Amino acid sequence: GGWPNYVRRLVEEVDQSFAYLFAIYISVVVFAMTRIITALFLKDTLQVAANDAEMMIQEKMNEKKRYAKKLMDVFQAADETGDGKISLAEFEEFVSQPKVKTYLATLEIDSHEVNTLFSMLDDGDGHITADEFVQGAIRLKGAARSQDVIAMMHDFNAVKKTLEEIQEYLGQHGFKKSA
């Protein structure tokens, strides 16, 4: 504001050293105001960033829902009988179509080994239900994650331990270990 008018009277009528004092005072006040304004902008930016993280989580959830919807559409197209289950024959016929293979590839599902893919999706009853298809395809999407590899290693070690216990039991009861 009007600080030069007040300083001029002090400088002209009292002493010139007041000019230096007021220059330092004005510099400190301007610096402090700049820091306050910067802090307010930073606060708003961090708040927007926090909301952005929530938005990213929501977007990922929506993306997963859209992906599941696409998988459900694929399942319904493959279920020719309309009974809510896909047999191996239905699955082989459906996946043999080039357009379907391409579509599955866009969903990041490798469909080259149809029997293997079917067995990975099936829970052992010889049919794939809609839930088995959607949940299995979501797990199969893309390349294997390190979490998947670690889970497989854990399962493998459990099976290995069980086999060793069986082998030890059989050895104790007179069965010979074969090479």
trRosetta pair geometry for C-beta under 8 A, 3 or more apart (Angstrom, degrees):
i j d omega theta_ij theta_ji phi_ij phi_ji
2 5 5.0 -21 171 22 93 119
2 6 6.9 91 122 -15 83 95
3 6 5.7 -60 -153 40 46 108
3 7 5.9 40 155 -19 78 109
3 22 7.0 168 163 -171 119 124
3 26 6.9 160 108 -89 161 118
4 7 5.7 -59 -140 42 34 109
4 8 6.0 45 159 -33 68 103
5 8 6.0 -48 -148 24 26 115
5 9 7.5 24 155 -15 56 100
6 9 6.4 -56 -163 30 35 107
6 10 7.0 26 148 -11 65 107
7 10 5.6 -60 -154 40 41 110
7 11 5.9 35 153 -19 75 109
7 18 6.7 -175 -154 129 81 106
7 19 6.6 97 171 -106 117 62
7 22 4.7 -97 -114 34 129 179
8 11 5.9 -57 -141 39 28 108
8 12 5.9 15 165 -8 66 114
9 12 6.2 -61 -135 45 24 101
9 13 5.5 -12 176 13 64 121
10 13 6.8 -68 -122 53 16 87
10 14 5.0 -31 -165 29 61 122
10 15 7.5 -32 160 46 79 59
10 18 4.3 -95 134 117 120 162
10 22 7.7 132 69 -38 140 133
11 14 7.3 -29 -71 51 10 81
11 15 7.4 -60 -133 93 41 33
11 16 5.5 50 -157 -115 85 50
11 18 5.5 -139 -78 70 66 105
11 19 4.9 52 -103 -56 126 100
14 18 6.2 56 81 -18 118 141
15 18 5.7 115 77 -14 79 95
16 19 5.6 -28 -177 8 62 116
17 20 5.7 -44 -165 31 54 111
17 21 6.6 57 140 -20 72 104
18 21 5.2 -53 -147 39 42 117
18 22 6.1 40 156 -17 72 104
19 22 6.1 -56 -146 40 27 106
19 23 6.3 32 152 -24 63 107
20 23 5.6 -52 -145 34 31 115
20 24 6.5 30 155 -16 64 103
21 24 6.0 -56 -153 36 29 108
21 25 6.3 29 149 -19 63 110
22 25 5.2 -52 -142 39 36 116
22 26 6.1 37 158 -20 68 104
23 26 6.0 -52 -144 37 27 109
23 27 6.4 31 153 -21 61 107
24 27 5.7 -55 -148 36 30 114
24 28 6.4 30 155 -19 65 106
25 28 6.0 -57 -151 35 29 109
25 29 6.4 25 154 -16 64 108
26 29 5.8 -55 -145 39 31 110
26 30 6.1 30 157 -17 66 108
27 30 6.0 -57 -145 39 27 108
27 31 6.2 28 155 -19 64 109
28 31 5.7 -55 -145 38 28 112
28 32 6.2 29 155 -19 64 107
29 32 5.7 -54 -146 37 29 111
29 33 6.3 29 155 -18 64 107
30 33 5.8 -54 -146 37 30 111
30 34 6.4 34 152 -22 63 105
31 34 5.7 -55 -150 34 30 113
31 35 6.5 30 152 -18 64 106
32 35 5.7 -54 -149 36 32 111
32 36 6.4 33 153 -20 65 105
33 36 5.7 -52 -148 35 33 112
33 37 6.4 31 155 -17 65 106
34 37 5.9 -56 -148 38 30 109
34 38 6.2 32 152 -20 64 108
35 38 5.6 -53 -145 37 31 114
35 39 6.3 35 154 -22 64 105
36 39 5.7 -53 -149 34 30 113
36 40 6.6 31 152 -19 63 104
37 40 5.7 -53 -151 34 33 112
37 41 6.6 32 152 -16 65 104
38 41 5.8 -55 -150 38 33 110
38 42 6.2 33 152 -20 66 108
39 42 5.6 -54 -145 38 31 113
39 43 6.3 37 154 -24 64 103
40 43 5.7 -49 -148 31 31 114
40 44 6.6 28 154 -14 62 105
41 44 5.8 -58 -152 39 32 109
41 45 6.2 33 151 -21 66 108
42 45 5.5 -54 -145 36 32 113
42 46 6.3 30 157 -17 66 105
43 46 6.0 -56 -148 37 28 107
43 47 6.4 28 153 -19 63 108
44 47 5.6 -56 -148 36 32 113
44 48 6.4 32 154 -18 66 104
45 48 5.7 -54 -149 36 31 110
45 49 6.3 33 151 -20 65 106
46 49 5.4 -51 -146 36 34 115
46 50 6.5 39 153 -21 65 101
47 50 5.7 -49 -150 32 32 112
47 51 6.6 30 151 -13 63 105
48 51 5.7 -56 -150 41 34 111
48 52 6.2 42 147 -28 65 105
49 52 5.2 -49 -146 31 33 118
49 53 6.8 39 152 -23 63 96
50 53 5.8 -46 -154 27 34 111
50 54 6.9 31 148 -12 62 103
51 54 5.6 -53 -153 39 38 112
51 55 6.1 43 147 -23 68 106
52 55 5.3 -51 -146 36 34 116
52 56 6.4 39 151 -24 65 100
53 56 5.6 -48 -149 31 32 113
53 57 6.7 34 151 -18 62 101
54 57 5.7 -51 -152 34 34 112
54 58 6.4 33 151 -16 65 106
55 58 5.6 -54 -148 39 33 112
55 59 6.2 37 151 -23 65 106
56 59 5.5 -51 -144 35 32 114
56 60 6.4 35 154 -21 64 102
57 60 5.8 -52 -151 33 31 111
57 61 6.5 30 151 -17 63 105
58 61 5.7 -54 -150 37 33 112
58 62 6.3 32 152 -18 66 106
59 62 5.6 -54 -146 39 32 111
59 63 6.2 37 152 -23 65 105
60 63 5.5 -52 -146 34 31 115
60 64 6.5 33 153 -20 63 103
61 64 5.8 -52 -151 34 32 111
61 65 6.6 33 150 -18 63 104
62 65 5.5 -52 -150 35 35 113
62 66 6.4 36 152 -19 66 103
63 66 5.7 -52 -148 36 32 111
63 67 6.3 34 152 -20 64 106
64 67 5.6 -52 -146 36 32 114
64 68 6.3 34 153 -19 64 105
64 138 7.4 50 -155 -135 95 127
65 68 5.7 -53 -147 37 31 111
65 69 6.4 36 151 -22 64 103
66 69 5.5 -51 -150 33 33 114
66 70 6.6 34 151 -19 65 102
67 70 5.7 -51 -152 34 33 111
67 71 6.5 33 149 -17 64 105
67 107 7.3 128 -153 -147 91 97
67 138 6.9 107 119 -105 123 91
67 141 7.5 4 -180 -90 142 156
68 71 5.5 -53 -148 38 34 114
68 72 6.4 38 151 -23 65 103
68 134 5.3 52 -148 -164 85 121
68 138 6.8 -6 -86 -70 85 123
69 72 5.6 -51 -148 34 32 113
69 73 6.6 36 150 -20 63 101
70 73 5.6 -51 -153 33 34 114
70 74 6.6 36 148 -19 65 102
70 107 6.4 -173 119 -101 130 123
71 74 5.5 -50 -150 34 36 113
71 75 6.3 40 150 -22 66 102
71 107 7.1 127 -78 -160 82 150
71 133 6.5 174 164 130 106 95
71 134 4.7 127 111 -116 133 74
71 137 5.0 170 -131 77 134 147
71 138 7.3 -78 -35 -51 165 80
72 75 5.4 -48 -147 34 35 115
72 76 6.4 34 154 -18 65 104
72 130 6.4 38 -127 -164 83 112
72 134 6.1 6 -66 -82 76 123
73 76 5.9 -54 -146 37 30 109
73 77 6.5 30 153 -18 63 106
74 77 5.8 -57 -150 37 31 110
74 78 6.3 25 153 -16 66 109
74 100 7.7 116 -147 -148 100 94
74 103 7.0 175 -103 124 114 127
74 104 7.3 102 -142 -84 149 82
74 107 7.5 -61 -43 -22 152 163
74 133 7.7 -155 91 159 99 130
74 137 8.0 118 69 -99 140 170
75 78 5.8 -62 -149 39 30 107
75 79 6.1 26 156 -20 68 109
75 86 7.0 -121 -154 -35 77 129
75 128 7.9 -128 -132 119 104 111
75 130 5.1 112 144 -122 158 75
75 133 4.6 131 -96 95 121 157
75 134 6.9 -56 -34 -52 142 83
76 79 5.8 -52 -138 36 31 109
76 130 8.0 25 -60 -109 73 114
77 94 7.1 130 117 -146 85 124
77 100 7.9 -169 114 -107 131 111
78 86 5.2 8 124 -111 113 137
78 90 6.1 106 164 145 82 102
78 91 6.4 34 -178 -104 130 57
78 94 4.0 33 -126 -131 89 172
78 95 7.9 22 -117 -44 124 73
78 100 8.0 99 -82 -141 97 141
79 82 6.0 110 134 -84 102 29
79 83 7.0 -143 -173 44 111 57
79 84 6.7 30 -151 -89 153 14
79 85 7.0 119 -125 64 111 24
79 86 5.5 -100 -86 -75 75 85
79 90 6.9 43 -115 161 36 149
80 90 5.6 -156 18 -135 104 112
80 93 7.8 -18 -22 85 142 134
80 94 7.7 -160 -36 -67 104 108
81 85 7.9 -20 66 65 120 75
81 90 7.1 -89 -5 -87 98 143
84 129 6.3 9 148 -141 88 80
84 130 6.2 -64 -163 -21 80 105
85 127 3.9 2 -177 175 121 132
85 128 6.7 141 -162 66 65 41
85 129 5.7 -36 -101 -90 75 61
86 90 4.9 -132 -159 89 76 125
86 91 5.1 91 150 -63 117 92
86 94 7.6 -53 -151 10 128 146
86 127 6.4 144 64 -165 40 73
86 128 4.5 -20 55 57 100 99
86 133 7.0 68 17 -70 131 132
87 90 4.8 98 51 8 75 101
87 91 6.9 -140 95 -5 39 90
87 126 7.0 2 -136 148 77 87
87 127 5.8 -41 -89 -106 57 82
88 91 5.5 -58 -145 39 31 113
88 92 6.1 33 156 -22 67 105
88 115 7.4 29 -153 -116 118 72
88 118 5.4 78 -117 177 82 161
88 126 7.0 -68 -22 -169 104 75
89 92 5.9 -52 -145 35 28 110
89 93 6.4 25 157 -15 63 108
90 93 6.0 -61 -150 39 28 109
90 94 6.1 24 155 -19 65 112
91 94 5.8 -58 -144 39 28 110
91 95 6.0 14 164 -9 66 113
91 114 6.7 154 128 -177 98 104
91 117 7.9 -163 165 96 129 103
91 118 5.1 121 109 -97 158 117
91 128 6.7 78 -73 15 133 130
92 95 6.3 -63 -139 44 24 101
92 96 6.1 33 158 -34 62 109
92 114 5.3 93 -111 148 72 149
92 115 7.8 14 -87 -65 106 69
92 118 7.7 -34 -56 -49 76 142
93 96 5.9 -54 -149 23 26 116
93 97 7.9 35 153 -29 55 93
94 97 6.5 -51 -177 9 37 110
94 100 5.8 174 159 -143 71 170
95 100 5.7 -132 -123 115 35 130
95 101 6.6 82 -177 -75 68 78
95 104 7.2 9 -131 -20 91 154
95 111 5.1 -151 -160 -179 117 126
95 114 5.1 160 84 -115 144 112
95 117 7.4 142 -114 73 165 145
96 100 7.7 43 55 55 31 127
96 101 7.9 -12 -167 -45 12 110
96 114 7.5 -13 -62 -76 74 152
97 100 4.2 78 72 7 100 109
97 101 6.9 -170 89 -10 51 83
98 101 5.6 -53 -147 35 35 113
98 102 6.3 34 156 -18 67 105
99 102 5.8 -55 -151 37 30 111
99 103 6.3 30 151 -19 64 107
100 103 5.6 -53 -145 37 33 112
100 104 6.2 33 155 -18 66 105
100 111 7.5 -108 125 125 89 172
101 104 5.9 -55 -147 38 29 109
101 105 6.4 32 151 -22 63 105
101 111 5.3 -144 -126 73 74 130
102 105 5.5 -53 -151 33 32 114
102 106 6.7 33 151 -20 64 100
103 106 5.7 -51 -153 32 35 110
103 107 6.7 26 149 -10 64 105
104 107 5.5 -60 -151 44 37 108
104 109 4.4 -77 -180 74 92 105
104 110 7.8 157 133 -82 111 3
104 111 4.5 58 97 -30 153 131
105 108 7.4 39 -177 -83 36 24
105 109 7.2 -106 -79 59 27 57
105 110 7.5 50 -103 -100 72 44
105 111 7.3 -97 -54 14 73 102
107 137 7.2 -6 140 173 131 121
107 141 7.0 -86 153 -114 77 98
108 141 4.8 64 91 -161 115 75
108 142 4.8 0 162 -62 139 59
109 117 7.6 86 168 -140 103 129
109 137 5.7 -32 -92 -149 139 94
109 140 5.7 59 -124 110 88 117
109 141 6.5 -49 -69 -97 78 58
110 113 7.6 27 127 24 101 84
110 117 7.5 -155 94 -84 68 119
110 140 7.7 -123 31 166 78 113
111 114 6.6 30 178 -88 77 70
111 117 5.9 -4 -128 -52 58 168
113 116 3.8 10 128 30 122 120
113 117 6.0 145 90 -22 71 86
114 117 5.7 -57 -145 38 29 111
114 118 6.2 30 156 -20 65 106
115 118 5.7 -53 -147 36 30 112
115 119 6.3 26 156 -15 64 107
116 119 5.9 -57 -146 39 30 107
116 120 6.4 30 154 -20 64 106
117 120 5.8 -56 -148 35 30 111
117 121 6.5 19 156 -12 64 109
117 140 7.7 69 -138 -144 86 164
118 121 6.0 -65 -150 41 30 104
118 122 5.8 25 157 -21 69 115
118 128 6.8 -118 -151 -42 74 126
119 122 5.7 -53 -131 38 31 111
120 136 6.2 141 126 -170 81 122
120 140 6.6 94 127 -81 138 127
121 128 4.9 14 123 -118 115 129
121 132 5.6 103 166 144 79 97
121 133 5.7 32 -172 -105 131 53
121 136 3.9 148 -122 106 71 163
121 137 7.0 18 -107 -49 117 73
121 140 7.8 -50 -74 -24 88 140
122 125 6.9 -144 -176 45 99 60
122 126 6.8 41 -160 -89 141 9
122 127 7.0 133 -128 71 104 20
122 128 5.4 -90 -85 -76 72 81
122 132 6.6 48 -112 163 29 146
123 132 5.7 -115 -26 -110 100 132
128 132 4.9 -137 -158 91 71 123
128 133 5.0 85 156 -64 118 92
128 136 7.7 -83 -145 27 116 146
129 132 4.7 96 50 8 75 103
129 133 6.9 -140 93 -7 38 89
130 133 5.8 -58 -150 36 29 112
130 134 6.2 21 159 -13 67 109
131 134 6.1 -58 -141 41 29 104
131 135 5.8 16 167 -7 67 114
132 135 6.4 -61 -136 46 22 101
132 136 5.6 18 166 -15 62 120
133 136 6.1 -62 -139 43 18 107
133 137 6.0 15 164 -17 61 114
134 137 6.0 -59 -142 38 23 107
134 138 6.4 25 157 -21 61 106
135 138 5.8 -53 -149 32 30 112
135 139 6.6 26 153 -14 63 105
136 139 5.8 -59 -153 38 33 109
136 140 6.1 24 153 -15 68 112
137 140 5.5 -58 -140 43 34 109
137 141 6.6 60 153 -51 63 87
138 141 5.8 -28 -156 -8 32 118
139 148 7.9 129 -176 -102 93 124
144 148 4.8 -120 -163 76 87 134
144 149 5.9 91 147 -52 123 91
145 148 4.9 104 56 1 74 99
145 149 7.3 -140 99 -2 43 86
146 149 5.4 -52 -149 38 40 114
146 150 6.2 42 153 -20 69 104
147 150 5.8 -53 -147 37 30 111
147 151 6.4 32 152 -20 63 105
148 151 5.7 -54 -149 35 31 112
148 152 6.5 31 152 -18 65 105
149 152 5.7 -54 -150 36 32 112
149 153 6.4 35 151 -20 65 104
150 153 5.5 -50 -147 35 34 114
150 154 6.4 38 152 -22 64 103
151 154 5.6 -51 -150 33 32 114
151 155 6.5 31 152 -16 64 105
152 155 5.7 -54 -148 39 33 110
152 156 6.1 36 152 -22 66 107
153 156 5.5 -53 -145 37 30 114
153 157 6.3 31 155 -20 65 105
154 157 5.9 -55 -149 35 28 109
154 158 6.6 28 152 -19 62 105
155 158 5.7 -55 -150 35 33 112
155 159 6.4 30 153 -16 66 105
156 159 5.8 -56 -150 38 31 109
156 160 6.2 34 152 -22 66 108
157 160 5.5 -51 -143 36 32 115
157 161 6.3 35 156 -22 64 104
158 161 5.8 -52 -148 34 30 111
158 162 6.5 30 152 -18 62 106
159 162 5.7 -55 -150 37 32 112
159 163 6.3 33 153 -19 66 106
160 163 5.8 -55 -148 37 30 111
160 164 6.4 31 153 -20 64 105
161 164 5.7 -54 -149 35 31 112
161 165 6.5 32 151 -19 64 104
162 165 5.7 -54 -150 35 32 111
162 166 6.4 32 151 -18 65 104
163 166 5.6 -52 -147 37 34 112
163 167 6.2 36 153 -21 66 106
164 167 5.5 -52 -145 37 32 113
164 168 6.3 33 154 -20 64 105
165 168 5.7 -52 -147 36 31 111
165 169 6.3 34 152 -20 64 106
166 169 5.6 -54 -148 36 31 113
166 170 6.2 29 155 -16 66 107
167 170 5.9 -55 -146 39 29 109
167 171 6.3 33 153 -21 63 108
167 177 6.7 51 -170 -107 106 103
168 171 5.6 -54 -148 36 30 114
168 172 6.5 32 154 -20 64 105
169 172 5.8 -56 -152 34 30 111
169 173 6.5 7 157 -1 64 113
170 173 6.0 -70 -145 49 31 99
170 175 4.0 -46 170 58 95 132
171 175 6.4 -81 -77 70 33 76
171 176 7.7 61 -116 -121 70 23
171 177 6.2 1 -90 -48 109 98
